[in-house]
């Protein structure tokens, strides 16, 4: 696959929007490619399970549902902890939540993290913890319940893989927005993010793998030329 320069938050949004609007590739296809790519990366990392997926209400969480589905299909034990009301899920994330639900995957829903000790227990036996809480669009200080969730995730013993970027890391600056997931590995999509250029960001991202999600090369190269 092609290797691109780093993408800003605005450019990341444009890649998705132009791929859908100009080329007609549905967003759910991009989400499927992203989730499948993370699954394949986990397999290459010799994941045995159980894998515990921490999902938010946005597309990052939607990626988490796709990852869970492929892990389950491969016979790898997986469970999901959703920090959102399922009724608040929209679009592609909502579709993939429904698929996971119909497959009988175990999904714990605790939108406000009212039961932090249950979340801690949920993570205890994890081989890998997948951070699919917050995506590249997050700005400003991280707030509850994500502050508490991130703290508990960082205290847990399992290996941690961040989807696209660690939750709590600013996409453009590479600085933490308060609490930030400390990942062993980050599976980022299309290209590294602008903030990854900051040397200090490596303490949060760990090893970075760039995954192709099928966005047309023309879209990405034109954004980088601007």
Secondary structure, DSSP 8 states (H G I E B T S, - for coil): ------B-HHHHHHHHHHHHHHH---HHHHHHHHHHHHHHHHHHTT--S-EEEEE-SSHHHHHHHHHHHHHHHTT--EEEEE-S-GGG--HHHHHHHHHHHHTT-EEEE-TT-S-HHHHHHHHHT-SEEEEES--TT--S---TTHHHHHHHHHHS-SEEEEESS-TTB-TTT--BSSS----SEEEEESS-BGGGGSGGGHHHH-EEEEE-----HHHHHHHHH-
